[in-house]
């Protein structure tokens, strides 16, 4: 194995042009720690998180950085203490690898792990030919699922399972509003809500994305170019409002999502495209006894469950475009311009 590898390296924060393909030292099998796994990357999904990271809005990112947290590939080698995987296994990563030892991990809240590390921030990510992950951050990919689809399953469907079932506790026949619904997380959250039997109201600012939202399973599509949708959401529910609002967009739509809720409604914040604060009236939360919760990433058991759902064709990973890793800057621009419905995947 060559001691060098190709990787897209970010040496300073800024625009897409800052992403440069380089030859860098490759991780070596003999250097693996006890629980580490060396993976040959076959596909890496691209998330809006990557754009936020590239422009310097995530404080944990260390430069130079190799970004990319939606990783699928084949095991090349394993550390001496790895028991679940061996060379040749098809695997995918979760976004943030937990330690498995801290009090939060022991309380079954691994997404909040005190020692957790995010690919592309604290540790090198998947915009490269090889990547290293600890064993507990991996799930086995069924043979029926292509690498391109498998790469996005954690960050889209896994995140959807975590926010819909774990944090949102969405139930049969509830009205659920989803902002940013045409993105990767949004489209798959629609599918997970429909599996539970909820009624889905998908919000988009682009009329031409409505057919894709309907195809994903949305009962109603709310088109809001000005991002003002609360009145329409309440009108569509006969004035009652939403039982749950899944806030994928974040600050841009937070106030409208909150105002769309029915009494005792739940607002679950899972994304924030613009890293800025929000303002709202506490009286609204008090008088309607609303709940505001956060939802972060996914877990390895959830990813394994997702792969079963995909294999059994209960959820479909929506890969809208596949591009070579060398075109990563172009792909970032397409995503920033809202030029894709679903996920872009980079082949390595």
C-alpha positions as CSV (number, residue, x, y, z in Angstrom):
1,X,0.0,0.0,0.0
2,X,1.3,3.4,-0.9
3,X,2.4,5.6,2.0
4,X,0.6,8.6,0.4
5,X,-3.1,9.1,-0.6
6,X,-5.2,11.6,-2.4
7,X,-7.3,13.8,-0.2
8,X,-9.2,17.1,-0.4
9,X,-7.6,19.4,2.1
10,X,-8.9,22.6,3.6
11,X,-5.9,24.7,4.8
12,X,-7.9,28.0,5.4
13,X,-11.5,28.8,5.8
14,X,-13.4,30.4,3.0
15,X,-15.2,29.6,-0.3
16,X,-15.3,26.3,-2.3
17,X,-12.0,27.2,-4.0
18,X,-10.2,26.6,-0.6
19,X,-10.9,22.8,-1.1
20,X,-7.7,21.5,-2.8
21,X,-6.8,17.9,-3.9
22,X,-3.4,17.0,-2.5
23,X,-1.2,14.0,-1.9
24,X,-0.9,13.5,1.9
25,X,0.5,10.8,4.2
26,X,-1.8,7.9,4.4
27,X,-2.8,6.2,7.7
28,X,-0.9,3.0,8.1
29,X,-2.3,-0.4,9.3
30,X,0.6,-0.9,11.7
31,X,-0.2,2.5,13.3
32,X,-3.7,1.6,14.2
33,X,-4.6,1.8,17.9
34,X,-6.4,-1.1,19.7
35,X,-10.0,-0.3,18.6
36,X,-9.3,1.5,15.3
37,X,-10.4,0.4,11.8
38,X,-8.7,1.5,8.6
39,X,-11.3,2.0,5.8
40,X,-10.8,2.5,2.1
41,X,-13.4,5.1,1.2
42,X,-15.6,4.3,-1.7
43,X,-18.2,7.1,-1.3
44,X,-18.7,10.1,0.8
45,X,-22.0,12.0,1.1
46,X,-22.0,15.8,1.2
47,X,-24.0,17.6,3.8
48,X,-24.7,21.4,4.4
49,X,-22.8,20.9,7.6
50,X,-19.7,20.6,5.3
51,X,-20.4,24.1,3.9
52,X,-20.8,25.6,7.4
53,X,-17.5,23.8,8.4
54,X,-15.6,25.0,5.3
55,X,-16.4,28.7,6.0
56,X,-15.1,28.4,9.5
57,X,-18.3,28.5,11.6
58,X,-17.6,25.3,13.6
59,X,-15.2,26.0,16.4
60,X,-13.9,22.5,16.9
61,X,-12.5,22.2,13.4
62,X,-8.7,21.9,13.3
63,X,-6.8,23.2,10.2
64,X,-5.6,21.7,8.0
65,X,-8.8,19.6,7.8
66,X,-10.0,16.7,5.7
67,X,-13.8,17.1,5.8
68,X,-16.6,14.6,5.1
69,X,-18.7,12.7,7.7
70,X,-20.9,10.5,5.5
71,X,-18.5,7.7,4.8
72,X,-18.9,4.3,3.2
73,X,-16.1,1.8,2.2
74,X,-14.3,-1.4,2.8
75,X,-12.2,-2.4,5.8
76,X,-8.5,-2.6,5.0
77,X,-7.1,-3.4,8.4
78,X,-8.1,-3.5,12.1
79,X,-6.5,-2.8,15.4
80,X,-5.6,-5.6,17.8
81,X,-8.7,-5.1,20.0
82,X,-11.3,-5.0,17.2
83,X,-13.8,-7.9,17.4
84,X,-16.7,-6.9,15.1
85,X,-15.0,-6.3,11.8
86,X,-12.3,-7.7,9.6
87,X,-10.6,-6.9,6.3
88,X,-13.0,-6.8,3.4
89,X,-16.1,-5.9,5.4
90,X,-18.4,-3.2,3.9
91,X,-18.9,-0.5,6.5
92,X,-20.3,3.0,7.0
93,X,-19.6,5.5,9.8
94,X,-21.9,7.5,12.0
95,X,-21.1,11.3,12.0
96,X,-19.7,11.5,15.5
97,X,-18.0,8.6,17.2
98,X,-18.7,8.2,20.9
99,X,-16.3,6.8,23.5
100,X,-18.6,4.3,25.1
101,X,-17.2,5.0,28.5
102,X,-18.4,8.4,29.9
103,X,-21.5,8.8,32.0
104,X,-23.6,10.0,29.0
105,X,-22.7,6.9,27.0
106,X,-23.5,4.7,30.0
107,X,-26.9,6.4,30.2
108,X,-27.5,5.5,26.6
109,X,-27.1,9.1,25.3
110,X,-24.0,8.5,23.1
111,X,-24.8,11.4,20.8
112,X,-24.0,13.7,23.8
113,X,-20.7,11.8,24.6
114,X,-18.2,14.1,26.4
115,X,-15.3,12.6,24.4
116,X,-17.1,12.2,21.1
117,X,-15.3,13.3,17.9
118,X,-16.9,14.4,14.6
119,X,-15.4,13.4,11.3
120,X,-14.0,16.4,9.5
121,X,-13.7,18.4,12.7
122,X,-11.6,16.8,15.5
123,X,-10.5,13.9,13.3
124,X,-9.9,13.5,9.5
125,X,-13.0,12.8,7.4
126,X,-13.9,11.0,4.3
127,X,-12.8,13.4,1.5
128,X,-9.9,11.0,1.1
129,X,-8.9,7.6,-0.1
130,X,-8.5,6.2,3.4
131,X,-10.0,7.1,6.8
132,X,-9.7,5.7,10.3
133,X,-12.6,5.2,12.7
134,X,-13.0,3.6,16.1
135,X,-14.9,0.3,16.0
136,X,-17.9,1.7,17.8
137,X,-18.5,4.3,15.1
138,X,-19.2,1.7,12.4
139,X,-22.1,-0.4,11.1
140,X,-22.0,-3.2,8.6
141,X,-23.5,-2.4,5.2
142,X,-25.8,-5.2,3.7
143,X,-24.5,-6.4,0.4
144,X,-27.8,-5.3,-1.3
145,X,-27.0,-1.6,-0.6
146,X,-24.5,0.3,-2.9
147,X,-21.8,2.3,-1.3
148,X,-23.3,5.6,-2.7
149,X,-26.6,5.0,-0.9
150,X,-25.0,3.6,2.2
151,X,-22.8,6.7,2.7
152,X,-25.7,9.0,3.3
153,X,-27.7,6.6,5.5
154,X,-26.4,7.8,8.9
155,X,-26.6,11.6,8.4
156,X,-30.0,11.5,6.6
157,X,-32.1,8.5,7.6
158,X,-30.2,7.9,10.9
159,X,-30.7,11.5,11.9
160,X,-34.3,11.2,10.8
161,X,-34.9,8.1,13.0
162,X,-33.2,9.9,16.0
163,X,-35.2,13.1,15.7
164,X,-38.6,11.5,14.7
165,X,-38.7,8.6,17.1
166,X,-36.1,9.3,19.8
167,X,-36.4,13.1,20.4
168,X,-39.7,14.0,18.7
169,X,-41.6,10.9,19.9
170,X,-43.8,11.3,16.8
171,X,-47.0,9.1,17.0
172,X,-49.6,7.7,14.7
173,X,-52.0,10.4,13.2
174,X,-50.0,13.4,14.6
175,X,-49.6,16.5,12.4
176,X,-45.9,17.0,11.7
177,X,-44.3,20.0,10.1
178,X,-40.8,19.7,8.5
179,X,-38.8,22.7,7.5
180,X,-36.0,22.5,4.9
181,X,-37.9,19.5,3.6
182,X,-36.2,19.2,0.2
183,X,-32.8,18.7,1.7
184,X,-31.2,15.3,2.5
185,X,-32.4,15.2,6.2
186,X,-35.8,16.6,5.3
187,X,-36.7,14.1,2.5
188,X,-35.8,11.2,4.6
189,X,-37.6,12.5,7.7
190,X,-40.7,12.6,5.6
191,X,-40.3,8.9,4.9
192,X,-39.7,8.0,8.6
193,X,-42.7,10.0,9.7
194,X,-44.9,8.2,7.1
195,X,-43.6,4.8,8.4
196,X,-45.0,5.8,11.8
197,X,-48.3,6.9,10.3
198,X,-48.0,10.6,11.0
199,X,-49.5,13.3,8.6
200,X,-46.6,15.2,7.1
201,X,-46.6,18.9,6.1
202,X,-43.4,19.7,4.2
203,X,-42.1,23.3,3.9
204,X,-40.0,24.5,0.9
205,X,-39.2,27.8,-0.5
206,X,-39.0,26.4,-4.1
207,X,-42.1,25.5,-6.0
208,X,-40.2,23.2,-8.4
209,X,-39.2,21.0,-5.4
210,X,-42.8,20.2,-4.5
211,X,-43.1,17.1,-6.7
212,X,-40.1,15.5,-5.0
213,X,-41.6,16.2,-1.6
214,X,-44.9,14.6,-2.7
215,X,-43.0,11.6,-4.1
216,X,-41.2,11.2,-0.7
217,X,-44.6,10.9,1.0
218,X,-45.6,14.4,2.1
219,X,-49.3,14.8,2.6
220,X,-49.2,18.5,2.0
221,X,-46.5,20.8,0.6
222,X,-46.3,24.3,2.0
223,X,-44.5,26.6,-0.5
224,X,-43.1,29.7,1.3
225,X,-40.6,31.7,-0.8
226,X,-40.6,34.3,2.0
227,X,-40.3,31.6,4.7
228,X,-43.6,32.8,6.3
229,X,-45.6,29.6,6.7
230,X,-47.2,29.6,10.2
231,X,-50.6,30.9,9.1
232,X,-50.8,28.4,6.2
233,X,-49.8,25.6,8.5
234,X,-52.6,26.4,11.0
235,X,-55.1,26.8,8.2
236,X,-54.3,23.4,6.7
237,X,-54.9,21.8,10.1
238,X,-58.3,23.6,10.6
239,X,-56.8,26.2,12.9
240,X,-55.4,23.7,15.4
241,X,-51.7,23.8,14.4
242,X,-49.0,21.1,14.4
243,X,-48.4,18.5,17.0
244,X,-44.7,18.5,16.1
245,X,-42.4,20.8,14.1
246,X,-39.1,19.3,13.0
247,X,-36.8,22.3,12.5
248,X,-34.2,21.3,9.9
249,X,-33.4,24.8,8.7
250,X,-32.9,26.4,12.1
251,X,-32.6,30.2,12.8
252,X,-34.2,31.2,9.4
253,X,-37.5,29.5,10.2
254,X,-37.5,28.9,14.0
255,X,-40.0,31.6,14.8
256,X,-42.5,30.4,12.2
257,X,-42.1,26.8,13.2
258,X,-42.8,27.7,16.8
259,X,-45.9,29.8,15.8
260,X,-47.2,26.8,13.7
261,X,-47.5,24.6,16.8
262,X,-50.8,23.5,18.5
263,X,-51.2,23.7,22.3
264,X,-48.7,21.2,23.9
265,X,-46.8,21.0,20.6
266,X,-43.1,20.0,20.4
267,X,-40.4,21.8,18.4
268,X,-37.4,19.7,17.7
269,X,-34.3,21.5,16.4
270,X,-32.1,19.2,14.3
271,X,-30.4,21.7,11.9
272,X,-29.2,25.3,11.7
273,X,-28.0,26.4,8.3
274,X,-27.3,30.0,9.4
275,X,-25.2,29.9,12.6
276,X,-26.9,32.8,14.3
277,X,-29.2,33.2,17.3
278,X,-33.0,33.4,17.2
279,X,-35.6,35.5,19.1
280,X,-39.0,34.4,20.2
281,X,-41.7,35.4,22.7
282,X,-41.4,33.2,25.9
283,X,-45.1,33.9,26.5
284,X,-46.1,31.8,23.5
285,X,-44.1,28.8,25.0
286,X,-45.7,29.4,28.4
287,X,-49.3,29.9,27.4
288,X,-49.4,26.9,25.0
289,X,-47.1,24.7,27.2
290,X,-44.8,24.1,24.2
291,X,-41.6,22.0,24.4
292,X,-38.4,22.9,22.6
293,X,-35.9,20.1,22.3
294,X,-32.6,19.5,20.4
295,X,-31.6,16.5,18.4
296,X,-28.0,15.7,17.4
297,X,-26.6,13.1,15.0
298,X,-27.4,9.4,15.2
299,X,-26.2,6.2,17.0
300,X,-24.6,3.0,15.7
301,X,-27.6,0.9,16.6
302,X,-29.9,3.4,14.7
303,X,-27.6,3.2,11.6
304,X,-27.9,-0.7,11.7
305,X,-31.7,-0.3,12.0
306,X,-31.6,2.1,9.0
307,X,-29.7,-0.4,6.9
308,X,-32.4,-3.0,7.6
309,X,-35.1,-0.5,6.6
310,X,-33.3,0.3,3.4
311,X,-32.6,-3.3,2.6
312,X,-36.3,-4.1,3.1
313,X,-37.3,-1.2,0.9
314,X,-39.2,0.6,3.6
315,X,-37.1,3.7,3.3
316,X,-35.3,4.9,0.1
317,X,-32.0,6.8,0.3
318,X,-32.3,9.7,-2.1
319,X,-29.1,10.3,-3.9
320,X,-29.8,13.0,-6.5
321,X,-26.3,13.3,-8.0
322,X,-23.0,11.4,-8.0
323,X,-19.8,13.3,-8.7
324,X,-16.1,12.4,-8.5
325,X,-14.2,13.6,-5.5
326,X,-12.1,15.9,-7.7
327,X,-15.2,18.0,-8.3
328,X,-15.9,18.6,-4.6
329,X,-15.6,22.5,-5.0
330,X,-18.3,22.4,-7.8
331,X,-20.4,20.1,-5.6
332,X,-20.2,22.5,-2.7
333,X,-21.4,25.4,-4.9
334,X,-24.3,23.4,-6.2
335,X,-25.4,22.6,-2.7
336,X,-25.0,26.2,-1.5
337,X,-27.1,27.4,-4.4
338,X,-29.9,25.0,-3.4
339,X,-29.4,23.3,-6.8
340,X,-30.1,19.7,-5.6
341,X,-33.0,17.9,-4.0
342,X,-31.7,15.1,-1.8
343,X,-28.0,14.3,-1.4
344,X,-24.9,14.8,-3.6
345,X,-22.5,11.9,-3.2
346,X,-18.8,12.0,-4.1
347,X,-17.2,8.9,-5.4
348,X,-13.7,8.2,-4.2
